[in-house]
Amino acid sequence: MLAIRLQRVGRTGHAEFRIIVQEAQRSPSSGRVVKQIGHYNPHTKVTVLDKEAAALYLSNGAQPSPRAAMLMQKEGVKLPIWVKIDNSKSRAIKKTDKLRRNQPAAPAAAEAEVAEVVAEEPAAEPVVAQEAPVEAEAEVAA
C-alpha cells in the first residue's frame, strides 16, 4: 500500500518538506521514495504540488497523511470520500494542574502579605568590619 506524506528536508531550525509517495511500511527518512509530487515551505506557506500525479495516486488507493491531505485540499485536489480531514485545531492540554488558572488563590494572597511585611521592615545597617587593635595582635603573637 502507498502513502502520501511529508518528508522533512532543510537545515536545522528551518524545515522544508517534500510531498512524497512512498510505501506505507517505510519511514519518510529511510528513502526509497516512489515519486516526489511537490514540496511545502511552512515558513512562507508556499505549496507546489503536481495535482495530476496526486489525483492519480489517490485514485489508485494511496493513503494521505492528515497534513498531506490538508495541503492537497488547499491546492484544489479532489479527495476521495474515504479521506477524513480533522479540521479541529484544539489539542489536549497536558498537566492541567500546573496551569496558573487552576492554582488555588489562597497561597498567592499569603505570598503577597509576606512580601508587604518584608517591604515594610527597615533595612538593616551594613555591618562594617572593625580592625582589631595592634596591641592585641602583639600579645597573641608572643
Helices and strands as residue ranges (DSSP letters): E 2-9, E 16-23, G 28-30, E 33-41, E 46-49, H 51-59, E 63-64, H 66-75, G 96-98, G 100-102, H 105-120, H 134-141
